[in-house]
Amino acid sequence: MPHSSPTHFNRIPPSKSSSKQPLASGMFHQAHDFVVNSLNSNTQYIDNIHSGSGLEFLFHSSMPDAFHDAGARYPPPKCHLGTRTEYIDRIMSWALGESDHKEPLLWMKGPFDVGKSAVAQSFAEELDRRNKLAATIFFSRSNADRDDPQRIFPSLVYQLAALCEVFRDVAEARIQQNPALLTKSLSRQFEELLVRPLSQVRDSESKLPGRVIIIDGLDECRDTAEQCEIIRIIATSARNSTTPFRWFITSRPEDRIVRTMTSDAISPVSFHLELPASREIDHEILLYLTDEFDTIRTYHKLPDSWPSEKDISILVERTSGLWIYAATIVRFMRDQNSLGPEDQLRIVLQFAEDVTARVDSDNPWAEMDFLYTLIMRQVPSSAKSLLRKILLLSSSSFYGSGSIWWIAIVLGLSVEQIRRACALIPSVLELRVPSLSQGGPEIHFYHASFLDFMKDSKRSTDLCVYGDFLIEYRRELLNLLTEVCSHTTDRSNIVLPSRSTVLEDASMDYEYLPGIFHCFWTLCGEDKLDHQTASAAVNFPFRKLFKLFPDEALWHINERILDRAQAQTPPEFRNVLIRRLACPIFGCQRAYNGNRDRWVLGHGKNQVATMSPSFRSSHMNLCAIPHLTRDQCSCGADLTFWGRWYWKTRHFWRRDRTKREIDA
């Protein structure tokens, strides 16, 4: 992003009637007060949801993109015809009560890329055909709308409500009476939203007993502690028979999950099934590749001799028993931006020949790493840096990490440019429109292993989006904000560095500065903050920057991001750059009570601090110090008696008069 000559922008707020409302899919994706204009999904939703109803609250607290038949997942990964039949038959036998295993909880474990989600999807579709499916959740840590543990039980309850009208009436009444139930702890949610409503419904009316609830990819749920908590809650319910379901859970054999599943309290009610990475499934991968190449050959009218048996054998050998490798190869063959499948196959085979001698047998990801490297090497050098920035933002906890609209804002480019950059690697990602999105397509990764590869410098080497690349990009963002502050005197005439493309509309330009600020702190929490950037940030004029933000964009920043940023900040800079303190305003009731729950950025006259958490404690509002009303501190807490007296008699009226003059 060049910074040569400055560009002047008169700050114009976006129209309230604008059709673009990206906040609904970004930082406000859990809000309860926006309207869903359209649902781009094949999932069956409940008809006639009235505004303010319990079902509306429930819907907005769920993850519809994580349902097994969600349009956002289409086409979902599932087992190719004739493959994995042994495992699906064993699981189906357990679900129907025909197995020797009578435990109500089945845990299928396996390493990454062996096809756990495909088995779970095929299992869900077969259960659905037999009217034995209750609800499903397919977690994905590479998709922001499918990794929130706080939304798992509302998601299950919503699907059960769509399935059973009697249960729906009871659950809706409870939620409408107390919508805050949706924000409670996981155990409280489970008890209030599932156990108690089910206890009021007769089995003969509900037809729910014996149905299966599927939770796929539990290890991709955002919080590691809550992964284990979910298992304990479900196992306790299964042991005490407080819910009438069978529970099917899949995950990698992560140490914390293994310890929980094998504990004395959970092991008696759970049945464990392993899905290993094995060369014994080579014949199934051969069947899959043969069928897919037949389809490609027919579509492109290629000769019957393409591909040769030798070529297919080489590809099967390269997969090393990993289904994701085979699926990625097929997508690579179908790349519409290539010279055709013949040329793509030649590239893959040549690359396979070159790396065969270098494969490290001790590295389980070696084959996938070489394939991902090949895909990234095909990207033109002129677009590689931009694409790496897009991948970095997409892999971070940035509030709009998946939205190409927000990424376009931060990068100062058009949405179309972001689309074109993403189109360079269709083998590993695609653009999808989530069911609750009003801000356009979001980046969806076919598998989280690609982002793992791009973030690990030992695996992706010079392609890595962490390390030196992350350090340089953080400095670029901080320098941009510094330049804006140095050239701008007031918010009515913001001076931005020149950009290669002017943002597409006023609303994008309106969010640009707050977006850059939020992105900078997000990236500070991704990896250790280097001394040079930390030193520059210490002297940054935070207070002046916030005076440049529009009032409507007084930015919400996730408290978890500040926690991560502080943890990555060198210790010698924490007391002057980012810290958690008691409110510094004299007379604040919160500070008087000894609470140290206010984040302060910067120091001295440049510092800004957080206001009190709103609705849920995950978001805190940043504002410049001080910003007082007659009864409240800027952190949102009440002022003590002496605080009210002090600010009223010595400072308040002067500050209030000055504020009115500025607003006028």
N, C-alpha and C positions, 0 to 999 in steps of 0.2 A: 504494500500500500504506500505509494509515494507521498512525501510530505513537503513538496516544493512550495507552491504558492497557496496561501490560505484562501478559503472560500467562505463567503458570508451567507448565513441563513437566518431569516426571520422565523422565530420559533412559533409555529402555528399548531395548536392541538388538533389531533385527529377528530373528525366528525363523529358524533355519537351514533349517527345513523349509518356509519360506514359498515359495509358488509364484512370487512376484515376485522376480526377480533382475536388476535393471536393469543391473548392472555388466557383464553379458555383452554388452550392446549398447552400452555406453558406453565408459568408459575402459579396460575389459578386453577390448575386442572383438578383440584380437589374442592373447589368452591361450590357452595350450595345455592348461589343466587344468579346463575346465568341460564339462558334459554338455549336449548338444543334445537337448531333450525333443521338439521338433517342428520340422518344416520346412514353412513356409507358402510353398511355391514350386512351380512347375510344372517346374523344372529337373530333369533326370535325374541322380540322384546314384548313387554306387557302393553297391551292396548289401553287407551284411555287413562293415561297417567295425568292426573289433575295437578295444576300448579300448587305447591305447598303440601302435597300429599306425602304420606309416609313412603310410598313407592318412589316418588321423585327424589326424596332425600336418599333413599337406598340406591337408586340408579346412579346418582352422581358420586356416591361413595364406593362404587364397585369398579371393576376392571373389565368392561365388556370386550375389550380387545384381547383378553386372555381366555375367552371361552373357546371351546373346541371348534365351534362352527362360526367364529367371528370372521367377518369380511376382511379385517385387518391382517388376518393370518393366512388368507387364501392365496395360493393353494397351500394347505398345511403339509408339513412333512409327515408321510405315513409309509407303511411298509409296502414295497412293491409286491404285486400279485405273486404268490407262491414263495415268499420269503418270510422268515421269522415265524413260520406257522407253529413250530414247536412251542415257542414262548407264548404266543397268543392263545393257543389251545390250553396251556397250563393255567394261564391267568383267567381265562373264561371259565374253566372248570371250577376254579376257586370262587369266582363271582356267582356262579349258579348253585354253589353248595354241593357240587358233585366231587370235590377233591377230598383227599384225606386231611388236608389242612383246613381246619374250621376257624382259624383265627380271623377276627374282623378287620385286621390291618395287614396289608401286604406291601412290603417295601422292595422295590426293584432297584438295585444299585448297579452301577457300571461306570467305567471311565468315560472321558469326554469323547464325543463323536462316534459312539458305537450304535446309536439309533434308539435311545431310550424314548425320546419324544415321538419318534415314528411309531414305536410299539404302542405307546400310550394313546396316540391319535387313532390308530387302527382299532384298538381296544374300545375307545370311546364310541366310535362310529358303529361298531358291532353291537355294543350295549344299547345304543340309541335305537337301532333297528329292532331290538328285542324288548324295548320299553323297560330296560333295567338300569338306565343311566339317570342319576340324580343331578349332578352338577360337575363342572370341570374348571380347573384353573391351570393354565400353562404359563409358568413364570418365564421371564426372559430378562436378564440383566442388561442386555444391549438395547432394550426398548423401555423408555421411561414409564410408559403406561402399563407395564406388566411386571413390576418388581417391588411393589409396595406391600409390605406385610400387614399394614393397618387396613388394607382393603380386601384381604382375602375372605374373611367371613361375611362382610356385606355382599361380596360377589357371589358366594355360595347361597346366601339367603335369597338374593334376587332371583337366581335360577330356580330355586325351590318354589318361590312364590309364583313364578311363571308356569311351573309344572302343576302346582296343587292350589286350587282356589281357596280351599278351607284354610290351609296354612297361610296363604296370602292375606286373608282378612285379619287373622290374629297378629301376624307380624306387622302389617301396616298400622294397625291400631296402636301397637306398642311404640313404634317409631314416631308416629304422628303425635303421640302424647309426650314423647321425650326424644326429640331428634339428636340430642347430645349422646345418646347411646352409641351412635356411630363413631364417636371420638374416644370411647373408653378404651381401657386396656384390652388386649386380645382375649384374656380369660373372661372378662366381663362381657365383651361382645358375644362370645360364644354362648355364654349362659343366657343372656338377655334376648339375643336374636335367634338362637337356634333351640337350646334346650327347653326354655320355658314355653315358647310358642308350640313346639312339638308336643309338649306334655298336655296341651289343651286340645289336641287334635286326635281323634280316634284313628287307629291304624286302618280300619275298614274304609274310612272316608278318604284318607290321604293317599293310600296305595304307595306309600314311600318305603315301608320296611323291605329290606333286602336289596334296595337299589344301591348303586356304587357311586361314590364321590372320588374323582380323580384329581390329584394334585401333582403336576409334572414339573420337574426341575426345581425342587425345593431349595437346592443349593444356590440357585440364581435369585432367590429372594434377597432383598437389599440388606437386611440386618442379620448378621450371623447368630446373635443371641436369640432373636425372635424365630429363627428357623427351628431351633431346638424347642422353643416355647410352644410353637405350633404343634410339633410332634407330641409333646407332653399333654397338651390340651386334648388332642384327638385320642391319644391312647387312654387317657383317664376316662373320657366319654365311652370309649369302646369297652373298657373294663367294667364300668358301672352301668352300661347299657342305657345311657341317657339319650342317645340318638340311635335310630334304627338302621343305620347305614353300614355298608362295607366301605373301607377306605383304602384306596390304591395310591401310593406315593412313590415317585421316582426321584433319584438324585445321584450325583457322584458320591463315591464313598469317602466324603470329607471326614476328617478325624472327629470333629465335634458331632457330626450327625451319626457316625458309627457308634461313638460312645453313648449317645442318647438312645439309639435304637437297641443297643445290646445291654442296656441297664436292667437291673432286676425288676423295676416297675413296668417296663415296656415290653421286654422280651417275651413274656408269657402270652401277650395278646397280639403278637406280630409274627408274620411269616416272611422270611427273607429270600429273595430270588436274585441271583447275580446274572447280569448280561455282560459277559466279558468281551474284550477285544481279542479276536482269535482268527487265525488263518483258516479255521474250519468252516467259516462262512464264505470262503472265496467263491464257491459254486453259486451262492445266492447273489453275490456282487456281479459275477459273470452273467447271470440271468438278467439282472437289472441293466447292466451296460449294453448287453446285446439288444434288448428291447428298445432302449433309448436311442442307440445308434441306428437301429432299423427305422425308427420314426424320423430321425434327422435325415437319413439317406433318402427316404421316400419324399420328404418335404422339399429337399433341394435337388431331387432327381439325379442322384449320384449313381454310379455303376454298382451292380450287385456285389462286386468284389471289394467295395469299401465299407468298413475298414477290414483289413485282413485279420485272420485269426491270430496271427503273431502280434499285431498291434493291440488287439483286445487283451491278449495274455499279458503283455507288458503293463497295460493299465491296471489289470487286476492285481498283478504283483506289486505295483506301486501303492495300491490302496492300503496295504498292510492290515486289512480287516476293518478299516474305518469307512463307514458309510458316508460321512461328510466329504471325504476325499472323492469318492465316486460321484456324489451329487454335484460337487464343485466342478469336476471335470466336464460333466454334462452341460452345466450352465456356461462354462468357458467355450464349449463347442457351439453353443447357440448365440454367442455374442453378435448382435446385429451391427456393431461398429467394426467388425473384423472383415477380412477378405474372404470369409467363408469357412465352413467346417473343415474342409480339407487342409487349408493353411493352418487352422487352429490345432488340428491333430498333429501336423508336422512339427509345430512349435513345442507342443507338449512332449512328443516322443524324443525330439532332439534334446530338450531340457532334461528329460529323464535319463537319457544316455550320458549326458555330461555330469550329472550329479550322482549317478549310481555308486561310483567309487568313493564318494565323499559322505555318504549317509552314515551317521553315527547310530549304531545299533542300540546304544544306551539311551538315546534320546527318543522317547515315544512320540514326539511331535515332528521328528525329522522330515518325514514325507510331506506332512501338511505345510511345514515351514518352507520347503522348497517350492511347493505349489503356490503358496501365497507370495513368495518372492517373485516367481515367474509372472504372476498377475500384476504385481506392482511395477515390475520392470517394463511391462508393455505400455505404461502410462508415459506420454510425451514429457520430456524434461521440463518444458515450459509450463506444464500444468501440475507437476509433481508437488511443488511447495504448497500451492493452493489446496490440493487434494489432501495433503497431510494436515493442514490446518482444519479442514472440514472434519477429518477423522478424529483429530484431537478434541475438537469441540463436541463431536458426537459421542465420544467415549468418556467425557467428563460429566460432572454433576451439574453443569450449567443448566439453568432452568429451561432453556429452549434448546437443549442439546440435540434433540432429534429433528426439530423443525427447520426446514430449509429457509423459512421466512426469517426466523431469528438469526440463523447463521449468516444469512445475507446482510442483515443489519450490522452485525459485529464486524464482518469482513468488508463492509462498505461496497458490496457488489449487488448486482441484480439477482433476483430469484432464478432467472433463466441461466445465468452463469453458473450458479450452484447446481442446477439441474444437469447442465452439460458436464460439469466436473464429475458428478456422481455417475453419469452414464459411461464414464471411462472404465469403471470396474463393476460391470453388472454381474460378474460371477460371484461376488461376495455381498452385494447389497442391492436394494431396490427402493424406490420411493412409493410409499403407501399413504393413503388418507385415513387416519384413525376415525373411529366412529364418533368421537366427541370433538373432532377438530374443526375449527372454523378458520384456521390460519394456513391452510394448504397442506401439501404432502409433508411427511416426515421420513427420515432415513430409517430403513429397517435392514438390519444385518441378518443374513441367513443363519449365521452361527456366531456365538460369542467368541469362538476360538480365533477369529480373524482379528478382533480388537486386542485379545490377549497377545497375539503375535506382534501387532503394531506397537504395543506398549513395552515389550520386552526387548531391550537393546541387544541382549545376547542372541536372540533369535532373528530379529529383523535388521540388526546392524545399522547401516546408514539410512535405512528407511524408517527407523523408530521415531515415534511422535513424542517421546519423552526425552530425557537427557538434554543435550545442547539445543535441540529444536524447541523444546518447551521453554527453556531458559530465554532463548532469543525472542520467542513470541511474547512472553510475559513482559520483557523489556520494551518491545514494540508497543504494546498496549499502554504501559505506563508512560512512555515518551509521548504518545499521542494525547493522553489526558493532560500531561504537563504542558504540552504546546497549546492546547485549548485554553487552559487556565491563564497562561501567560499572555495570550492575545485577546482575551475576552474580558470586558468590563462588566457586562450585565447580561441577563438571560434574554433580553429582547433582541440581541444581535450577536448570536453565537458565531465565533470564528472557528471553523473546522479546517484541518489540513485538507488540501486537495486530494480527491480520490479518483481512481481510474473510471469509476462509474458513479454518477449521481444517483442517490437512492430513489426508488421508483415513485414514492408518494410521500405526502407530508407526515403520515403516521409513522413510516419507517424512520424518517429523519428525526421525528419527535422522540423516538425511543433510543436513538443511537448512543448518546452519552451515557445514560443509565445502563444500557446494555453492555457497553465497553467496561464500565466500572464493575458490574456484577461478574462479567467474564474474567476480569483480572483476578479478583479474589477467589473465584472458583478454581482457576488454574494454579493459584498459590497453594491451594490445598491438595493438588494432585501429586506433587512431588516436592522434595526439599527445596526451599527458597534459597537461592544463591545470595551471597553477601552483597554483591554489587547492586542487585535489584532491591534487596531489603534496605540497604543504605539510602538508595534514591527514594524509596517509598516513605521512609521516616520523615523526610523533609517535604513531602507532597502536601499541597494546600487542600486537604480534604474539605474543610469548611467552605472555601470559595467554590469548589466544584459543586457542592450540594446546593449552593445558592443559584447555580446555573440550571439545576434540574427543574423542570416544570412541576408545579404543585401536585398535579395529578399523577406525576411519575415519581413522587417521593418514594424511593425504591424499597421494595421488600427484598430482604436477603435472607436466605435460609440459615438458621442458627447453626445447623450442622456444617455448613460451608465455613463459617467463621471458626468453629471448633477445629476443623481440619486444617485451615490456614494457619491458625496459631500453633498447632502441633508441628507444622512444617517450617515455621519461622525459626531462625537461629536464636538460641536463648538470649543472647546479648541484645537482641532487638525487640523482644516481646514486650518489655515494659514501656517502650516508646512507640511501637507500631501497632500492635493489636493485643488487647488485654481485656479481661473481665473484671469489672470493678463495681463497687457500690455507686449509686448515682451521685455525681459530684455536685448537684444542685442543692444549695442550702435549703433545709426545711423539707426535703423529700421524705415522705412517710416510709417508702421502701428502704431508703438508706438508713433511716432511723431504726428500722426493725432489723438491720444487719444483713439484708439481702445483697449479695454480690452477683447480680444477674444482668448487669448492663454492659454491653460490649462498647469499648471505646477504641476508635481508630485514630492514629496520629497522636500528637501531643501539643500542649500549649495552645496558642490561638488558632491552630489549624485543626484541632480535634473535633470529631463528631462522635455521637453516641447513639445507642439503640433506644427505641421506645419500648414499651411493654409488649409482650407477645399478644397477638390478636387471635381469638377463637381457638386455634390450636397453637401449641407452644413452638411449632416448627418454624414460624416466620416472625421476624422482628423488623420493625420499621426504623430506618436510619434517619436522623435529622440533626441539623446543626444545633449546638448548645449556645444559649438557652432558647427555649420556645415555650413560654409559659402562658397558661390561662389564669383566671382569678383563683381557681381552686385546685388546679392540677399542675404537676411538674411535667417537663417535656418527655419524661419516660412513661407518662400515662398514670403514674401513681398520684394519690392525693397529697396535698401539701399539709404539713402539720400546722397547728395554730400559729406558731411563731414564724413558720415559713410564709404563710399567707400574709401575716402582718408585715414581715420584712419586705417581701416583693411588692406589696401594695404601697407601702409608704415610701420606699426608697427607689424602686426601679420600675414598677409595673406601668404606671401611667405614661412615663416617658417612653418606654419600649412600645406600649400599645399605640401611642400617638405616632411614633416613627413608623411602625408597621403599617398604619393606615395611610400615611403619606406615600410609602413605597408602593402599596397596592394600588393607590389612586393613580 
